[in-house]
């Protein structure tokens, strides 16, 4: 994913780890993201405004580097799906955690995408990355030309190659593992999203009950009515605290383990796409070898040249792919570990704060006796 495969210096004039998506502006159905990054020169910051179309422009330019050796072995940082301002069940299923929290998780996902592109030893050298991060004018809106990635991912007849037996045990094992992990990580993210949505529903219900209790409050001098009203007020305050606590739990879930599972799931899909591209190249190489063996003398030399070119290209793809897979596994362990650690720390802090508040409510009710 971020393994060094060449020694050429980066073309970027910003510190990649300072890239931040600081704000999102909404105008109708269009979201505009404000991206800030620190200049390498130390003279200030770049501030640019980008829409999702701009992100797609950058992604297409990264895909279109067919002249870069081994580019098809790259596990591309996954760009989140296009945001939908109008929420729907379909949007929730597609975007998952990224459509919660008034687009804060989505901004974080875009920020992660840009940082990973900027840190990648191959992708960061594309001039489009520098333009995207530093040019105050929006990138061109023209459609990028169709490239090998479009053709491979969209051609239905190529899908039969997914089950093609690999000649390299390393890649066959990785394909088998990826097939399982892709399904499991997606399922884990979806299940955890259900947990967060349930927590939000509980918080809303507690808020409604807290508000409803105020309807029971009555004015007057009757001691019993005063006591009942006081109890309703205190109970309402308790349920309002439960609502706030549950919302904090849901936000913690979303911003830590939720985003971690989402990124892990999207990276598994990205690796799957890379492995598929490599398998397609393997099939092309095997066909080239067969054609060279069967070629008539008049075409023998030409077919041999085609075979050698295919072998060279495939070897380069495999070299890059192995480096990417090893790096992805290391990054994945760190990602899950950080997500779990942050999740536990934040939930523990929320639990301690909640316990203190609930104890105060308990003491207030004990004083009634």
C-alpha positions, 0 to 999 in steps of 0.5 A: 500500500505504501511500500517504497518501490522506486527511489524517485522523490515525491513531487508534492510541495506539502506535508502529506501527514498534515492534510486535513478536510476541515469543513464541508459546505452544502449548497443544494445537493452539492457538498464542497470540502475544504482541504488544508495542508501545510507547505513544505517551505514552511511559509503557510498553508494551502486552502482548496475547495473540492467537490466529489467530482474533483476527487473522482478526477484525481482518482481517474488520473491515478488509474490512468498511469498505464505507462508506470511499471507495475501500476496494476499491482498497486492496491489503490487507497479506496475513495468513498462512494459519492455522498448523497445529501438526501438520506435513504435506506439505499444511501445508508447501506452504501455509505454505512458509517460515512453518512452519519454525524453530519458528514464528519466521518465522511470528511475523515474518510476523504482525509484518510484517502488523501493522506494515503495517496500522498504517502504512496511512493508511486501515486504521490508522483502523479502531477494530478495529486499536487494540482489537487492539493495546491491549486486554488482553481478546481481541477478540470471536470472533463471525463478522464479517458477510459483505461485498463482499470475501467475495462477490466472492472466493467467487462462482464466476460472477464469475470470468469477469470476470477476463479482461474487457478494461480501459478503462484502459491503466494497469490492463490493463498492471498486470493482465497484469504481475501475472498473470506476477509472481504465478506467478513469485514463487510459483515462486521461493519454492517453489524456494528453499524446496526449497533450504532443505529440502535444506540441512536434510537435508544437515545432518541427514545430517552429524549422523548420520554424525558420531554413527555415527563414534563407534561406531568408537572402541575402547578399548585400548593397540593403537597402530593402534586408538588412531590409528584411533579418534583419526581417527574422533573428529576426523572426527566433529568435522569432520562435526559442524562441517559440520552446524552450518555447513549449519544456519546457512546454512539459517537465513540463507536462511530468515530473509532471502531466504526470508521476502522471497520469501514476503512478495513472493508473498503481496503479489502475490496481494493485488494480484491480488485488488484488481485483480479487485475493481476489474474487477468494479466496472468491469463493474458500471459498464458495465452501469449505463451500458447500462441508463441508455442503454436505460432508458424515459423513466419510469425514465431519471432513476433509471437516470442516478442509478445510473450517476452513483453507480457512476461516482463509486465507480469513480473513487474506487476507481481513484484509491486503486488507482493510489496503492496500486500505485505504493507497492507497486512502491516497497516491493517494490523495497526489500523484494527489495533488503533481502532480498538484501543481508541474505542476502549479508551473513549468508552471507558471515559464515557462510562466513568462520566456517566457513572458520576452523573447517574450517581448524582441522580441516584442521590437526589432520589434517595433524598426524597425518601 
